[in-house]
Amino acid sequence: MEEIGKVTGFFAHPSVAAIDITKGTLRVGDRVKIRGHTTDFEQVVESMQIEHKPIEEAKPGDKIGLKVKEKVRPHDTVYKL
């Protein structure tokens, strides 16, 4: 399990996490785990966006929107499995 970023925000409709990518790369199809004080779940990356434009890969320094299946909170850690 490799830490790749932190959650900076959450939008309920649609269920999207704002994430700062800090290490490694994240691609559509990768499996991630999001863990925090009250958050702990895994999911497959189905879609990501930067500035409302779909992307296939995110790299360090990117600020992405990631569709999530559960509520996340700022400062939750994102891991690539």
PDB file of N, CA, C and O in Angstrom:
ATOM      1  N   MET A   1       0.864  -1.183   0.000  1.00  0.00           N
ATOM      2  CA  MET A   1       0.000   0.000   0.000  1.00  0.00           C
ATOM      3  C   MET A   1       0.899   1.232   0.000  1.00  0.00           C
ATOM      4  O   MET A   1       1.757   1.392   0.868  1.00  0.00           O
ATOM      5  N   GLU A   2       0.686   2.106  -0.997  1.00  0.00           N
ATOM      6  CA  GLU A   2       1.539   3.275  -1.187  1.00  0.00           C
ATOM      7  C   GLU A   2       0.693   4.546  -1.064  1.00  0.00           C
ATOM      8  O   GLU A   2      -0.302   4.705  -1.771  1.00  0.00           O
ATOM      9  N   GLU A   3       1.096   5.455  -0.157  1.00  0.00           N
ATOM     10  CA  GLU A   3       0.379   6.726  -0.020  1.00  0.00           C
ATOM     11  C   GLU A   3       0.614   7.567  -1.267  1.00  0.00           C
ATOM     12  O   GLU A   3       1.755   7.773  -1.681  1.00  0.00           O
ATOM     13  N   ILE A   4      -0.485   8.057  -1.870  1.00  0.00           N
ATOM     14  CA  ILE A   4      -0.322   8.867  -3.074  1.00  0.00           C
ATOM     15  C   ILE A   4      -0.906  10.263  -2.950  1.00  0.00           C
ATOM     16  O   ILE A   4      -0.635  11.115  -3.796  1.00  0.00           O
ATOM     17  N   GLY A   5      -1.717  10.524  -1.897  1.00  0.00           N
ATOM     18  CA  GLY A   5      -2.279  11.862  -1.788  1.00  0.00           C
ATOM     19  C   GLY A   5      -3.165  12.049  -0.580  1.00  0.00           C
ATOM     20  O   GLY A   5      -3.341  11.147   0.240  1.00  0.00           O
ATOM     21  N   LYS A   6      -3.727  13.266  -0.489  1.00  0.00           N
ATOM     22  CA  LYS A   6      -4.613  13.645   0.613  1.00  0.00           C
ATOM     23  C   LYS A   6      -5.896  14.250   0.061  1.00  0.00           C
ATOM     24  O   LYS A   6      -5.891  14.946  -0.955  1.00  0.00           O
ATOM     25  N   VAL A   7      -6.993  13.967   0.754  1.00  0.00           N
ATOM     26  CA  VAL A   7      -8.277  14.574   0.403  1.00  0.00           C
ATOM     27  C   VAL A   7      -8.268  16.025   0.883  1.00  0.00           C
ATOM     28  O   VAL A   7      -7.870  16.308   2.013  1.00  0.00           O
ATOM     29  N   THR A   8      -8.708  16.945   0.016  1.00  0.00           N
ATOM     30  CA  THR A   8      -8.783  18.357   0.399  1.00  0.00           C
ATOM     31  C   THR A   8     -10.223  18.845   0.479  1.00  0.00           C
ATOM     32  O   THR A   8     -10.481  19.916   1.029  1.00  0.00           O
ATOM     33  N   GLY A   9     -11.173  18.068  -0.066  1.00  0.00           N
ATOM     34  CA  GLY A   9     -12.575  18.473  -0.023  1.00  0.00           C
ATOM     35  C   GLY A   9     -13.480  17.355  -0.496  1.00  0.00           C
ATOM     36  O   GLY A   9     -13.023  16.340  -1.020  1.00  0.00           O
ATOM     37  N   PHE A  10     -14.792  17.564  -0.299  1.00  0.00           N
ATOM     38  CA  PHE A  10     -15.783  16.564  -0.707  1.00  0.00           C
ATOM     39  C   PHE A  10     -17.021  17.277  -1.217  1.00  0.00           C
ATOM     40  O   PHE A  10     -17.482  18.252  -0.622  1.00  0.00           O
ATOM     41  N   PHE A  11     -17.554  16.784  -2.322  1.00  0.00           N
ATOM     42  CA  PHE A  11     -18.781  17.323  -2.915  1.00  0.00           C
ATOM     43  C   PHE A  11     -19.801  16.195  -2.965  1.00  0.00           C
ATOM     44  O   PHE A  11     -19.558  15.162  -3.589  1.00  0.00           O
ATOM     45  N   ALA A  12     -20.943  16.390  -2.309  1.00  0.00           N
ATOM     46  CA  ALA A  12     -21.928  15.322  -2.142  1.00  0.00           C
ATOM     47  C   ALA A  12     -22.668  14.963  -3.431  1.00  0.00           C
ATOM     48  O   ALA A  12     -22.995  13.795  -3.639  1.00  0.00           O
ATOM     49  N   HIS A  13     -22.938  15.935  -4.296  1.00  0.00           N
ATOM     50  CA  HIS A  13     -23.707  15.666  -5.524  1.00  0.00           C
ATOM     51  C   HIS A  13     -22.967  16.212  -6.731  1.00  0.00           C
ATOM     52  O   HIS A  13     -22.991  17.427  -6.929  1.00  0.00           O
ATOM     53  N   PRO A  14     -22.319  15.412  -7.544  1.00  0.00           N
ATOM     54  CA  PRO A  14     -22.148  13.972  -7.365  1.00  0.00           C
ATOM     55  C   PRO A  14     -21.102  13.704  -6.294  1.00  0.00           C
ATOM     56  O   PRO A  14     -20.419  14.632  -5.862  1.00  0.00           O
ATOM     57  N   SER A  15     -20.965  12.491  -5.869  1.00  0.00           N
ATOM     58  CA  SER A  15     -20.050  12.121  -4.787  1.00  0.00           C
ATOM     59  C   SER A  15     -18.608  12.146  -5.301  1.00  0.00           C
ATOM     60  O   SER A  15     -18.125  11.177  -5.886  1.00  0.00           O
ATOM     61  N   VAL A  16     -17.932  13.281  -5.067  1.00  0.00           N
ATOM     62  CA  VAL A  16     -16.588  13.487  -5.617  1.00  0.00           C
ATOM     63  C   VAL A  16     -15.656  13.982  -4.518  1.00  0.00           C
ATOM     64  O   VAL A  16     -16.012  14.863  -3.735  1.00  0.00           O
ATOM     65  N   ALA A  17     -14.453  13.400  -4.471  1.00  0.00           N
ATOM     66  CA  ALA A  17     -13.407  13.843  -3.550  1.00  0.00           C
ATOM     67  C   ALA A  17     -12.414  14.706  -4.313  1.00  0.00           C
ATOM     68  O   ALA A  17     -11.990  14.355  -5.414  1.00  0.00           O
ATOM     69  N   ALA A  18     -12.044  15.842  -3.719  1.00  0.00           N
ATOM     70  CA  ALA A  18     -10.949  16.658  -4.246  1.00  0.00           C
ATOM     71  C   ALA A  18      -9.676  16.131  -3.592  1.00  0.00           C
ATOM     72  O   ALA A  18      -9.581  16.064  -2.367  1.00  0.00           O
ATOM     73  N   ILE A  19      -8.699  15.757  -4.418  1.00  0.00           N
ATOM     74  CA  ILE A  19      -7.489  15.110  -3.908  1.00  0.00           C
ATOM     75  C   ILE A  19      -6.250  15.783  -4.490  1.00  0.00           C
ATOM     76  O   ILE A  19      -6.180  16.051  -5.689  1.00  0.00           O
ATOM     77  N   ASP A  20      -5.259  16.055  -3.610  1.00  0.00           N
ATOM     78  CA  ASP A  20      -3.939  16.505  -4.045  1.00  0.00           C
ATOM     79  C   ASP A  20      -3.063  15.262  -4.175  1.00  0.00           C
ATOM     80  O   ASP A  20      -2.851  14.545  -3.197  1.00  0.00           O
ATOM     81  N   ILE A  21      -2.555  15.007  -5.375  1.00  0.00           N
ATOM     82  CA  ILE A  21      -1.649  13.878  -5.590  1.00  0.00           C
ATOM     83  C   ILE A  21      -0.242  14.327  -5.189  1.00  0.00           C
ATOM     84  O   ILE A  21       0.273  15.312  -5.719  1.00  0.00           O
ATOM     85  N   THR A  22       0.380  13.598  -4.246  1.00  0.00           N
ATOM     86  CA  THR A  22       1.688  14.010  -3.733  1.00  0.00           C
ATOM     87  C   THR A  22       2.818  13.068  -4.150  1.00  0.00           C
ATOM     88  O   THR A  22       3.972  13.488  -4.232  1.00  0.00           O
ATOM     89  N   LYS A  23       2.492  11.786  -4.418  1.00  0.00           N
ATOM     90  CA  LYS A  23       3.527  10.810  -4.804  1.00  0.00           C
ATOM     91  C   LYS A  23       2.950   9.835  -5.821  1.00  0.00           C
ATOM     92  O   LYS A  23       1.748   9.570  -5.831  1.00  0.00           O
ATOM     93  N   GLY A  24       3.809   9.312  -6.667  1.00  0.00           N
ATOM     94  CA  GLY A  24       3.393   8.267  -7.603  1.00  0.00           C
ATOM     95  C   GLY A  24       2.382   8.747  -8.633  1.00  0.00           C
ATOM     96  O   GLY A  24       2.146   9.946  -8.784  1.00  0.00           O
ATOM     97  N   THR A  25       1.797   7.797  -9.331  1.00  0.00           N
ATOM     98  CA  THR A  25       0.780   8.118 -10.328  1.00  0.00           C
ATOM     99  C   THR A  25      -0.480   7.325 -10.014  1.00  0.00           C
ATOM    100  O   THR A  25      -0.430   6.270  -9.381  1.00  0.00           O
ATOM    101  N   LEU A  26      -1.595   7.851 -10.464  1.00  0.00           N
ATOM    102  CA  LEU A  26      -2.879   7.187 -10.282  1.00  0.00           C
ATOM    103  C   LEU A  26      -3.554   7.124 -11.637  1.00  0.00           C
ATOM    104  O   LEU A  26      -3.652   8.129 -12.341  1.00  0.00           O
ATOM    105  N   ARG A  27      -4.021   5.929 -12.002  1.00  0.00           N
ATOM    106  CA  ARG A  27      -4.650   5.727 -13.307  1.00  0.00           C
ATOM    107  C   ARG A  27      -6.062   5.190 -13.125  1.00  0.00           C
ATOM    108  O   ARG A  27      -6.373   4.546 -12.123  1.00  0.00           O
ATOM    109  N   VAL A  28      -6.913   5.464 -14.110  1.00  0.00           N
ATOM    110  CA  VAL A  28      -8.239   4.848 -14.139  1.00  0.00           C
ATOM    111  C   VAL A  28      -8.030   3.340 -14.159  1.00  0.00           C
ATOM    112  O   VAL A  28      -7.219   2.831 -14.933  1.00  0.00           O
ATOM    113  N   GLY A  29      -8.768   2.620 -13.302  1.00  0.00           N
ATOM    114  CA  GLY A  29      -8.614   1.171 -13.188  1.00  0.00           C
ATOM    115  C   GLY A  29      -7.799   0.751 -11.976  1.00  0.00           C
ATOM    116  O   GLY A  29      -7.870  -0.404 -11.556  1.00  0.00           O
ATOM    117  N   ASP A  30      -7.016   1.681 -11.401  1.00  0.00           N
ATOM    118  CA  ASP A  30      -6.248   1.374 -10.185  1.00  0.00           C
ATOM    119  C   ASP A  30      -7.196   1.185  -9.011  1.00  0.00           C
ATOM    120  O   ASP A  30      -8.302   1.726  -9.000  1.00  0.00           O
ATOM    121  N   ARG A  31      -6.754   0.410  -8.019  1.00  0.00           N
ATOM    122  CA  ARG A  31      -7.529   0.216  -6.792  1.00  0.00           C
ATOM    123  C   ARG A  31      -6.942   1.131  -5.715  1.00  0.00           C
ATOM    124  O   ARG A  31      -5.727   1.160  -5.520  1.00  0.00           O
ATOM    125  N   VAL A  32      -7.800   1.878  -5.017  1.00  0.00           N
ATOM    126  CA  VAL A  32      -7.349   2.792  -3.973  1.00  0.00           C
ATOM    127  C   VAL A  32      -8.037   2.474  -2.653  1.00  0.00           C
ATOM    128  O   VAL A  32      -9.116   1.882  -2.617  1.00  0.00           O
ATOM    129  N   LYS A  33      -7.389   2.881  -1.577  1.00  0.00           N
ATOM    130  CA  LYS A  33      -7.966   2.813  -0.230  1.00  0.00           C
ATOM    131  C   LYS A  33      -7.935   4.232   0.308  1.00  0.00           C
ATOM    132  O   LYS A  33      -6.911   4.910   0.222  1.00  0.00           O
ATOM    133  N   ILE A  34      -9.046   4.680   0.861  1.00  0.00           N
ATOM    134  CA  ILE A  34      -9.106   6.005   1.472  1.00  0.00           C
ATOM    135  C   ILE A  34      -9.350   5.783   2.957  1.00  0.00           C
ATOM    136  O   ILE A  34     -10.323   5.143   3.356  1.00  0.00           O
ATOM    137  N   ARG A  35      -8.443   6.326   3.769  1.00  0.00           N
ATOM    138  CA  ARG A  35      -8.503   6.076   5.201  1.00  0.00           C
ATOM    139  C   ARG A  35      -8.317   7.386   5.963  1.00  0.00           C
ATOM    140  O   ARG A  35      -7.469   8.212   5.627  1.00  0.00           O
ATOM    141  N   GLY A  36      -9.137   7.544   6.994  1.00  0.00           N
ATOM    142  CA  GLY A  36      -9.032   8.712   7.860  1.00  0.00           C
ATOM    143  C   GLY A  36      -9.600   8.384   9.224  1.00  0.00           C
ATOM    144  O   GLY A  36      -9.777   7.214   9.567  1.00  0.00           O
ATOM    145  N   HIS A  37      -9.889   9.422  10.008  1.00  0.00           N
ATOM    146  CA  HIS A  37     -10.384   9.243  11.371  1.00  0.00           C
ATOM    147  C   HIS A  37     -11.665   8.407  11.392  1.00  0.00           C
ATOM    148  O   HIS A  37     -11.811   7.521  12.234  1.00  0.00           O
ATOM    149  N   THR A  38     -12.598   8.684  10.469  1.00  0.00           N
ATOM    150  CA  THR A  38     -13.852   7.927  10.411  1.00  0.00           C
ATOM    151  C   THR A  38     -14.095   7.328   9.024  1.00  0.00           C
ATOM    152  O   THR A  38     -15.182   6.822   8.746  1.00  0.00           O
ATOM    153  N   THR A  39     -13.093   7.385   8.166  1.00  0.00           N
ATOM    154  CA  THR A  39     -13.211   6.886   6.792  1.00  0.00           C
ATOM    155  C   THR A  39     -12.315   5.668   6.624  1.00  0.00           C
ATOM    156  O   THR A  39     -11.175   5.670   7.090  1.00  0.00           O
ATOM    157  N   ASP A  40     -12.818   4.626   5.962  1.00  0.00           N
ATOM    158  CA  ASP A  40     -11.984   3.463   5.669  1.00  0.00           C
ATOM    159  C   ASP A  40     -12.699   2.588   4.639  1.00  0.00           C
ATOM    160  O   ASP A  40     -13.547   1.772   5.000  1.00  0.00           O
ATOM    161  N   PHE A  41     -12.357   2.757   3.350  1.00  0.00           N
ATOM    162  CA  PHE A  41     -12.945   1.922   2.310  1.00  0.00           C
ATOM    163  C   PHE A  41     -12.001   1.816   1.124  1.00  0.00           C
ATOM    164  O   PHE A  41     -11.078   2.616   0.966  1.00  0.00           O
ATOM    165  N   GLU A  42     -12.255   0.801   0.288  1.00  0.00           N
ATOM    166  CA  GLU A  42     -11.495   0.587  -0.940  1.00  0.00           C
ATOM    167  C   GLU A  42     -12.436   0.684  -2.127  1.00  0.00           C
ATOM    168  O   GLU A  42     -13.630   0.407  -2.013  1.00  0.00           O
ATOM    169  N   GLN A  43     -11.888   1.079  -3.263  1.00  0.00           N
ATOM    170  CA  GLN A  43     -12.669   1.110  -4.495  1.00  0.00           C
ATOM    171  C   GLN A  43     -11.734   1.157  -5.690  1.00  0.00           C
ATOM    172  O   GLN A  43     -10.547   1.455  -5.555  1.00  0.00           O
ATOM    173  N   VAL A  44     -12.283   0.860  -6.865  1.00  0.00           N
ATOM    174  CA  VAL A  44     -11.558   0.986  -8.127  1.00  0.00           C
ATOM    175  C   VAL A  44     -11.806   2.389  -8.669  1.00  0.00           C
ATOM    176  O   VAL A  44     -12.925   2.898  -8.607  1.00  0.00           O
ATOM    177  N   VAL A  45     -10.741   3.017  -9.207  1.00  0.00           N
ATOM    178  CA  VAL A  45     -10.869   4.348  -9.802  1.00  0.00           C
ATOM    179  C   VAL A  45     -11.627   4.210 -11.116  1.00  0.00           C
ATOM    180  O   VAL A  45     -11.128   3.610 -12.068  1.00  0.00           O
ATOM    181  N   GLU A  46     -12.845   4.773 -11.166  1.00  0.00           N
ATOM    182  CA  GLU A  46     -13.662   4.687 -12.382  1.00  0.00           C
ATOM    183  C   GLU A  46     -13.557   5.943 -13.231  1.00  0.00           C
ATOM    184  O   GLU A  46     -13.615   5.876 -14.459  1.00  0.00           O
ATOM    185  N   SER A  47     -13.400   7.100 -12.571  1.00  0.00           N
ATOM    186  CA  SER A  47     -13.231   8.336 -13.344  1.00  0.00           C
ATOM    187  C   SER A  47     -12.537   9.392 -12.500  1.00  0.00           C
ATOM    188  O   SER A  47     -12.725   9.479 -11.287  1.00  0.00           O
ATOM    189  N   MET A  48     -11.720  10.197 -13.192  1.00  0.00           N
ATOM    190  CA  MET A  48     -10.998  11.321 -12.570  1.00  0.00           C
ATOM    191  C   MET A  48     -11.112  12.521 -13.494  1.00  0.00           C
ATOM    192  O   MET A  48     -11.268  12.384 -14.708  1.00  0.00           O
ATOM    193  N   GLN A  49     -11.030  13.704 -12.890  1.00  0.00           N
ATOM    194  CA  GLN A  49     -11.065  14.931 -13.682  1.00  0.00           C
ATOM    195  C   GLN A  49     -10.086  15.947 -13.116  1.00  0.00           C
ATOM    196  O   GLN A  49      -9.769  15.942 -11.927  1.00  0.00           O
ATOM    197  N   ILE A  50      -9.616  16.819 -14.001  1.00  0.00           N
ATOM    198  CA  ILE A  50      -8.897  18.033 -13.611  1.00  0.00           C
ATOM    199  C   ILE A  50      -9.620  19.172 -14.300  1.00  0.00           C
ATOM    200  O   ILE A  50      -9.777  19.169 -15.521  1.00  0.00           O
ATOM    201  N   GLU A  51     -10.063  20.148 -13.514  1.00  0.00           N
ATOM    202  CA  GLU A  51     -10.807  21.298 -14.070  1.00  0.00           C
ATOM    203  C   GLU A  51     -11.977  20.833 -14.947  1.00  0.00           C
ATOM    204  O   GLU A  51     -12.185  21.373 -16.034  1.00  0.00           O
ATOM    205  N   HIS A  52     -12.732  19.845 -14.488  1.00  0.00           N
ATOM    206  CA  HIS A  52     -13.926  19.324 -15.165  1.00  0.00           C
ATOM    207  C   HIS A  52     -13.634  18.629 -16.495  1.00  0.00           C
ATOM    208  O   HIS A  52     -14.544  18.405 -17.293  1.00  0.00           O
ATOM    209  N   LYS A  53     -12.342  18.282 -16.737  1.00  0.00           N
ATOM    210  CA  LYS A  53     -11.988  17.542 -17.949  1.00  0.00           C
ATOM    211  C   LYS A  53     -11.517  16.143 -17.556  1.00  0.00           C
ATOM    212  O   LYS A  53     -10.642  16.003 -16.701  1.00  0.00           O
ATOM    213  N   PRO A  54     -12.090  15.106 -18.172  1.00  0.00           N
ATOM    214  CA  PRO A  54     -11.688  13.731 -17.824  1.00  0.00           C
ATOM    215  C   PRO A  54     -10.210  13.483 -18.108  1.00  0.00           C
ATOM    216  O   PRO A  54      -9.673  13.943 -19.115  1.00  0.00           O
ATOM    217  N   ILE A  55      -9.565  12.753 -17.208  1.00  0.00           N
ATOM    218  CA  ILE A  55      -8.160  12.363 -17.399  1.00  0.00           C
ATOM    219  C   ILE A  55      -8.039  10.865 -17.162  1.00  0.00           C
ATOM    220  O   ILE A  55      -8.889  10.265 -16.504  1.00  0.00           O
ATOM    221  N   GLU A  56      -6.986  10.265 -17.696  1.00  0.00           N
ATOM    222  CA  GLU A  56      -6.710   8.836 -17.512  1.00  0.00           C
ATOM    223  C   GLU A  56      -5.643   8.615 -16.451  1.00  0.00           C
ATOM    224  O   GLU A  56      -5.584   7.545 -15.845  1.00  0.00           O
ATOM    225  N   GLU A  57      -4.782   9.635 -16.217  1.00  0.00           N
ATOM    226  CA  GLU A  57      -3.668   9.472 -15.287  1.00  0.00           C
ATOM    227  C   GLU A  57      -3.409  10.783 -14.553  1.00  0.00           C
ATOM    228  O   GLU A  57      -3.477  11.864 -15.138  1.00  0.00           O
ATOM    229  N   ALA A  58      -3.108  10.665 -13.246  1.00  0.00           N
ATOM    230  CA  ALA A  58      -2.742  11.827 -12.434  1.00  0.00           C
ATOM    231  C   ALA A  58      -1.342  11.607 -11.886  1.00  0.00           C
ATOM    232  O   ALA A  58      -0.958  10.482 -11.568  1.00  0.00           O
ATOM    233  N   LYS A  59      -0.576  12.701 -11.777  1.00  0.00           N
ATOM    234  CA  LYS A  59       0.795  12.615 -11.287  1.00  0.00           C
ATOM    235  C   LYS A  59       1.013  13.613 -10.144  1.00  0.00           C
ATOM    236  O   LYS A  59       0.161  14.469  -9.908  1.00  0.00           O
ATOM    237  N   PRO A  60       2.136  13.514  -9.436  1.00  0.00           N
ATOM    238  CA  PRO A  60       2.377  14.430  -8.316  1.00  0.00           C
ATOM    239  C   PRO A  60       2.213  15.894  -8.734  1.00  0.00           C
ATOM    240  O   PRO A  60       2.692  16.318  -9.786  1.00  0.00           O
ATOM    241  N   GLY A  61       1.521  16.651  -7.880  1.00  0.00           N
ATOM    242  CA  GLY A  61       1.252  18.059  -8.157  1.00  0.00           C
ATOM    243  C   GLY A  61      -0.135  18.290  -8.725  1.00  0.00           C
ATOM    244  O   GLY A  61      -0.630  19.417  -8.708  1.00  0.00           O
ATOM    245  N   ASP A  62      -0.777  17.225  -9.236  1.00  0.00           N
ATOM    246  CA  ASP A  62      -2.129  17.364  -9.785  1.00  0.00           C
ATOM    247  C   ASP A  62      -3.152  17.465  -8.664  1.00  0.00           C
ATOM    248  O   ASP A  62      -3.032  16.805  -7.632  1.00  0.00           O
ATOM    249  N   LYS A  63      -4.154  18.294  -8.883  1.00  0.00           N
ATOM    250  CA  LYS A  63      -5.304  18.399  -7.983  1.00  0.00           C
ATOM    251  C   LYS A  63      -6.492  17.852  -8.759  1.00  0.00           C
ATOM    252  O   LYS A  63      -6.961  18.471  -9.715  1.00  0.00           O
ATOM    253  N   ILE A  64      -6.978  16.678  -8.338  1.00  0.00           N
ATOM    254  CA  ILE A  64      -7.982  15.967  -9.127  1.00  0.00           C
ATOM    255  C   ILE A  64      -9.320  15.863  -8.406  1.00  0.00           C
ATOM    256  O   ILE A  64      -9.411  16.011  -7.187  1.00  0.00           O
ATOM    257  N   GLY A  65     -10.340  15.607  -9.189  1.00  0.00           N
ATOM    258  CA  GLY A  65     -11.637  15.212  -8.673  1.00  0.00           C
ATOM    259  C   GLY A  65     -11.785  13.727  -8.939  1.00  0.00           C
ATOM    260  O   GLY A  65     -11.622  13.277 -10.073  1.00  0.00           O
ATOM    261  N   LEU A  66     -12.096  12.959  -7.892  1.00  0.00           N
ATOM    262  CA  LEU A  66     -12.219  11.508  -7.994  1.00  0.00           C
ATOM    263  C   LEU A  66     -13.606  11.094  -7.532  1.00  0.00           C
ATOM    264  O   LEU A  66     -14.008  11.385  -6.405  1.00  0.00           O
ATOM    265  N   LYS A  67     -14.335  10.414  -8.408  1.00  0.00           N
ATOM    266  CA  LYS A  67     -15.664   9.921  -8.035  1.00  0.00           C
ATOM    267  C   LYS A  67     -15.496   8.851  -6.966  1.00  0.00           C
ATOM    268  O   LYS A  67     -14.749   7.891  -7.156  1.00  0.00           O
ATOM    269  N   VAL A  68     -16.202   9.015  -5.823  1.00  0.00           N
ATOM    270  CA  VAL A  68     -16.068   8.080  -4.702  1.00  0.00           C
ATOM    271  C   VAL A  68     -17.421   7.496  -4.325  1.00  0.00           C
ATOM    272  O   VAL A  68     -18.464   8.102  -4.571  1.00  0.00           O
ATOM    273  N   LYS A  69     -17.389   6.297  -3.717  1.00  0.00           N
ATOM    274  CA  LYS A  69     -18.635   5.611  -3.367  1.00  0.00           C
ATOM    275  C   LYS A  69     -19.119   5.936  -1.959  1.00  0.00           C
ATOM    276  O   LYS A  69     -20.252   5.611  -1.606  1.00  0.00           O
ATOM    277  N   GLU A  70     -18.263   6.580  -1.142  1.00  0.00           N
ATOM    278  CA  GLU A  70     -18.629   6.953   0.217  1.00  0.00           C
ATOM    279  C   GLU A  70     -18.147   8.367   0.501  1.00  0.00           C
ATOM    280  O   GLU A  70     -17.327   8.916  -0.235  1.00  0.00           O
ATOM    281  N   LYS A  71     -18.667   8.951   1.581  1.00  0.00           N
ATOM    282  CA  LYS A  71     -18.241  10.285   1.988  1.00  0.00           C
ATOM    283  C   LYS A  71     -16.798  10.236   2.471  1.00  0.00           C
ATOM    284  O   LYS A  71     -16.400   9.310   3.178  1.00  0.00           O
ATOM    285  N   VAL A  72     -16.027  11.233   2.087  1.00  0.00           N
ATOM    286  CA  VAL A  72     -14.650  11.381   2.562  1.00  0.00           C
ATOM    287  C   VAL A  72     -14.528  12.744   3.235  1.00  0.00           C
ATOM    288  O   VAL A  72     -15.395  13.605   3.086  1.00  0.00           O
ATOM    289  N   ARG A  73     -13.450  12.923   3.970  1.00  0.00           N
ATOM    290  CA  ARG A  73     -13.255  14.159   4.718  1.00  0.00           C
ATOM    291  C   ARG A  73     -11.875  14.740   4.440  1.00  0.00           C
ATOM    292  O   ARG A  73     -10.944  13.997   4.126  1.00  0.00           O
ATOM    293  N   PRO A  74     -11.730  16.070   4.552  1.00  0.00           N
ATOM    294  CA  PRO A  74     -10.396  16.661   4.381  1.00  0.00           C
ATOM    295  C   PRO A  74      -9.380  15.997   5.308  1.00  0.00           C
ATOM    296  O   PRO A  74      -9.688  15.658   6.451  1.00  0.00           O
ATOM    297  N   HIS A  75      -8.184  15.822   4.802  1.00  0.00           N
ATOM    298  CA  HIS A  75      -7.038  15.216   5.488  1.00  0.00           C
ATOM    299  C   HIS A  75      -7.072  13.674   5.480  1.00  0.00           C
ATOM    300  O   HIS A  75      -6.136  13.050   5.979  1.00  0.00           O
ATOM    301  N   ASP A  76      -8.130  13.042   4.924  1.00  0.00           N
ATOM    302  CA  ASP A  76      -8.094  11.593   4.737  1.00  0.00           C
ATOM    303  C   ASP A  76      -6.920  11.283   3.799  1.00  0.00           C
ATOM    304  O   ASP A  76      -6.604  12.070   2.907  1.00  0.00           O
ATOM    305  N   THR A  77      -6.288  10.145   4.009  1.00  0.00           N
ATOM    306  CA  THR A  77      -5.148   9.748   3.194  1.00  0.00           C
ATOM    307  C   THR A  77      -5.617   8.787   2.094  1.00  0.00           C
ATOM    308  O   THR A  77      -6.447   7.909   2.330  1.00  0.00           O
ATOM    309  N   VAL A  78      -5.066   8.972   0.889  1.00  0.00           N
ATOM    310  CA  VAL A  78      -5.392   8.122  -0.248  1.00  0.00           C
ATOM    311  C   VAL A  78      -4.189   7.229  -0.539  1.00  0.00           C
ATOM    312  O   VAL A  78      -3.070   7.708  -0.719  1.00  0.00           O
ATOM    313  N   TYR A  79      -4.443   5.917  -0.581  1.00  0.00           N
ATOM    314  CA  TYR A  79      -3.404   4.929  -0.856  1.00  0.00           C
ATOM    315  C   TYR A  79      -3.729   4.193  -2.148  1.00  0.00           C
ATOM    316  O   TYR A  79      -4.892   3.936  -2.458  1.00  0.00           O
ATOM    317  N   LYS A  80      -2.670   3.854  -2.904  1.00  0.00           N
ATOM    318  CA  LYS A  80      -2.840   2.999  -4.076  1.00  0.00           C
ATOM    319  C   LYS A  80      -2.500   1.574  -3.650  1.00  0.00           C
ATOM    320  O   LYS A  80      -1.462   1.338  -3.032  1.00  0.00           O
ATOM    321  N   LEU A  81      -3.375   0.629  -3.981  1.00  0.00           N
ATOM    322  CA  LEU A  81      -3.164  -0.770  -3.581  1.00  0.00           C
ATOM    323  C   LEU A  81      -2.485  -1.563  -4.678  1.00  0.00           C
ATOM    324  O   LEU A  81      -2.231  -2.756  -4.510  1.00  0.00           O
TER     325      LEU A  81
END
